[in-house]
């Protein structure tokens, strides 16, 4: 009888321990790099979202403040001892910036106003915009919204006040903290024209 040729013998050798360890190390390095990229991408997307939300909030506040006489809206008193000139005395004597701030941490301050004047209602709306904003806040790291008004000079008078200025610069600053460590700020400005050019 004839012997059939035997099948060629295969060299059945597995992976060595060193090869497995090198492959696992390479896989770990690749996964860590991918994790870092994904984490950075998520942080940037979150940061961009919060910056957009803050910009929209600051724009709403700027539009609300800029509709009225800004100094009246922020509570500059309107005492008028000489009504014939048509200019409230406090406007004619106030040369400093008028500043109002709202802060949202554990609570939002100042508290809502109970007055029913148009100005109080608008200030409450600004407070409400900050109170309902989707910004990360804590008691230790609050979000702060500040509106600053500055009378800008005219050629008519060297002492610039809210009665003789040609325009009022309205500045809205919104500050908050991201991730508890990164301070972020949005600043918007507009000019409120007080007289016809």
C-alpha positions in Angstrom: 0.0 0.0 0.0 1.1 3.3 -0.7 1.5 5.9 1.9 -0.2 9.1 1.4 1.9 12.2 1.7 1.4 13.8 5.0 0.1 17.4 5.2 2.8 19.9 5.5 3.5 20.8 9.1 2.5 24.3 10.0 4.6 26.3 12.3 1.9 27.2 14.9 3.6 29.8 17.0 1.6 32.4 19.0 2.4 35.9 20.0 5.1 36.4 22.5 4.4 38.3 25.8 6.6 41.2 24.6 4.5 41.6 21.4 1.3 41.6 23.3 2.7 44.2 25.8 3.8 46.5 22.9 0.4 46.2 21.2 -1.4 47.0 24.5 0.9 50.0 25.1 0.3 51.4 21.6 -3.4 50.9 22.0 -3.3 52.7 25.3 -1.4 55.7 23.9 -3.9 56.0 21.0 -6.9 55.8 23.3 -5.5 58.4 25.6 -4.8 60.7 22.7 -8.4 60.2 21.4 -9.8 60.8 24.9 -7.8 64.1 25.2 -9.1 65.2 21.8 -12.7 64.4 22.6 -12.5 66.1 26.1 -11.0 69.2 24.5 -13.7 69.2 21.8 -16.4 68.9 24.4 -14.9 71.8 26.5 -14.6 74.0 23.5 -18.2 73.3 22.4 -19.5 74.0 25.9 -17.4 77.2 26.1 -18.7 78.4 22.7 -22.3 77.7 23.7 -21.9 79.6 26.9 -20.2 82.5 25.1 -23.0 82.7 22.6 -25.7 82.6 25.4 -23.8 85.4 27.3 -23.5 87.5 24.1 -27.2 87.1 23.4 -28.0 88.1 27.0 -25.7 91.2 26.9 -27.3 92.2 23.5 -30.8 92.0 25.0 -29.8 94.1 27.9 -28.0 96.6 25.7 -31.1 97.0 23.5 -33.4 97.4 26.6 -31.2 100.0 28.1 -30.6 101.9 24.8 -34.3 102.4 24.1 -34.9 104.8 26.9 -32.9 107.7 28.3 -30.3 105.3 29.8 -29.6 107.6 32.8 -33.3 107.7 33.6 -33.6 103.9 33.3 -30.7 103.3 35.7 -32.3 105.5 38.3 -30.6 108.8 38.0 -33.0 111.1 39.8 -35.0 113.7 37.9 -35.4 116.5 40.4 -36.3 119.6 38.5 -36.2 122.9 40.4 -36.5 125.0 37.2 -39.0 123.3 34.9 -38.8 126.1 32.3 -35.5 124.9 30.9 -36.9 121.4 30.3 -33.8 119.7 31.8 -34.0 117.9 35.1 -31.4 119.4 37.5 -29.8 116.0 38.3 -29.1 115.5 34.6 -27.4 118.9 34.5 -25.2 118.3 37.5 -24.2 114.7 37.1 -20.9 114.3 35.2 -19.8 110.9 36.6 -20.6 107.5 35.1 -23.9 106.0 36.2 -23.3 102.3 37.0 -25.8 99.5 38.0 -24.9 95.9 38.6 -26.8 92.7 39.1 -25.2 89.5 40.5 -26.4 86.0 40.3 -24.9 83.4 42.7 -27.0 81.5 45.1 -29.6 84.2 44.7 -29.9 87.2 42.3 -29.2 90.7 43.8 -30.5 93.3 44.0 -34.0 92.0 44.7 -36.8 92.6 42.3 -38.3 96.1 42.6 -42.0 96.5 43.6 -42.5 99.9 41.9 -44.7 100.0 38.8 -42.8 102.7 36.9 -41.6 101.8 33.4 -38.0 102.1 34.5 -38.5 99.7 37.5 -40.2 97.2 35.2 -37.3 97.4 32.8 -34.7 97.0 35.6 -36.7 93.9 36.8 -36.6 92.5 33.2 -32.8 92.9 33.1 -32.6 91.2 36.5 -34.9 88.4 35.2 -32.7 87.9 32.1 -29.7 87.3 34.3 -31.6 85.2 36.8 -32.8 82.8 34.1 -29.6 82.8 32.0 -28.0 79.3 31.5 -24.6 80.4 32.9 -22.6 78.3 35.3 -22.8 80.1 38.7 -22.0 79.2 42.3 -22.1 81.3 45.5 -18.3 81.5 45.3 -18.2 82.2 41.6 -21.3 84.4 40.7 -22.2 85.9 37.3 -22.2 89.7 37.3 -24.0 91.9 34.8 -22.9 95.6 34.9 -24.3 98.5 32.9 -22.2 101.7 32.7 -23.3 105.0 31.3 -20.8 107.7 30.3 -21.8 111.2 29.0 -19.6 112.0 26.0 -18.4 115.5 25.3 -19.9 118.2 23.2 -18.4 121.3 21.8 -21.0 123.4 23.6 -19.8 122.9 27.1 -16.5 122.0 28.8 -18.3 120.4 31.8 -20.0 117.3 30.2 -23.1 116.1 32.0 -26.2 114.2 31.0 -28.0 117.4 30.0 -25.5 118.9 27.6 -23.8 115.8 26.2 -24.2 114.9 22.6 -24.4 111.1 23.3 -24.2 108.6 26.1 -22.0 105.6 25.8 -23.8 102.5 27.1 -21.5 99.6 28.1 -22.8 96.2 29.2 -20.3 93.8 30.9 -21.2 90.2 31.7 -18.7 88.2 33.8 -18.9 84.5 34.8 -16.7 81.5 35.5 -16.5 78.4 33.4 -15.4 75.1 35.0 -14.9 77.0 38.2 -11.4 78.2 37.1 -11.8 80.1 33.8 -13.0 83.7 34.0 -15.0 84.8 31.0 -16.3 88.3 30.0 -18.5 89.7 27.3 -18.5 93.4 26.7 -20.9 95.3 24.4 -21.0 99.0 23.8 -23.4 101.4 22.0 -23.8 105.1 21.6 -27.1 106.6 22.6 -27.4 109.8 20.6 -28.8 112.6 22.7 -29.1 115.4 20.1 -29.6 115.6 16.3 -26.4 115.8 14.3 
